[in-house]
């Protein structure tokens, strides 16, 4: 099963918690054992996993990524968003999750985030569900 989801961001740099959206796709699939791949087809955004208990963690990650890759007018890329491309490379375009007993396995504090680095924009992500046999 492959499902396309729409994400709308409001800020240039933003983490959007998409955990419930991914859980809904897994539930809709009916798969009890397998894997879910969450893929972002954009070169200025990404998919990452991190803490969901304290919203300051996402704020700090964005701040850290801005320190690593500031909005620098000396980049050669003519669109003026090279910092977003670099941040996207650092977070990665996809994450894979284990499905066990019809649930995605995440740590107690973990959530799945769509990471926007060139917003605000309307974006899409893909969730691919693959079934396997129970271990």
N, C-alpha and C positions, 0 to 999 in steps of 0.2 A: 504494500500500500504506500502511495506517495500523496502527501497532502501539502498544498501551498497555503501559507498563512500571510496575512497582511499586518504590517506593523507601521504605526505612524509615530514619528518622534517630534518633539517640540523644541529641542535644543541642539546646538552644534555637537556637543559631546554629551552623551546620555546613555545610561544603562537601563534597559527595560526588562523587567522580570517576566519571562515567558514560560516559567515552569508550569503554570496551570494550563497554558495552551498546549504544551507538549503532552502533559498528562491526559488532556482531553483526546488528543489524537491517538494515544496508546489505547485508551479506553474504547474509542470508536472502532479501532482495528480489531478488537477481540483477541489479540495475541496475548498469550499467557507467558510464553518464554521466547526470548529473542533479543533483538537490539533495535534501538531507535537512533538514527543519524539525523542530527539537526544541522542544516547547511545554509549558509548565507551566500548568495550569489553576487554580492556587492564588494567592490575593492576598497571601499572606505567605511566598512562596518565589519563586525565579527560576531562570533558566538563564544561565550566564556562561561565558566562555572565559578561561583564564589559565594561568600557569606550572604545570608539573607536576614540575619537577626538584627544587625545594626546598619542602618542606611548610610552611616558615615563611611563604611568600608568602600562602597561604590564611589562616593565622593572623593575619597582618598586615592583610589585607583585611577580615576580620571585625572586628578591632580598630578599623580606620579607619571602617568603617560604624557601629560602636557609638558612635564619637566624633561622627559626623555625625548619627546618630539614636539617642540614648540612650533607655533605658527610663525614660520620664518620666511620672510619675503625673498630671501636669497636662494630658495630652492628653484631648480630649473624648470620643473613641471609647470606649464603655462596656466593650468586651471586654478592654481593657488590653494590646492588642498593636499599637498604632499605630506603634511603632518598627519592627515587622516589615513593616507595609504600606509604610512609607517605604523601607526597605531593598529590598523587592521591586520598587518602582517604579524605584529606582536601578539594579538589576541587569537588570531587564527580564524579560519572561515567555517569550521565545523567542530562538533563534539559528538561522540558516540556514547550512548547510554545502554546499560544492560536492562532488559525487561525480565523480571522474575515475579511469577505469580501475578501477572497482569499489571505490575507497577514498575516504574522506572526506579532504579536504585540510585539514591542520592544520600550523602551524609546528612546528619541531623541539621547542620547549619547551612547546607548548600542549596543554591538556586541556580537556574539556568537563565542567562542574560543575553539579550540582543544588545550589542555594543555599537552605538551610533557615534561616528566621528566626523560626519560631514552633513549634519542636519541643520534645520529640521527637514525631514523628508518622509515620503511614503515609501515603504520598503516591503520586500517579501522575503520569506524564508521557506525552506522546504523541510519537511519531516518525512523520512523514509523509515517504515517499520518492516522489519524482517523477522520471520518466525524461525524458531529452532526447536529442537527437542529438549525436554527437561533434563538436567544433569543427574 
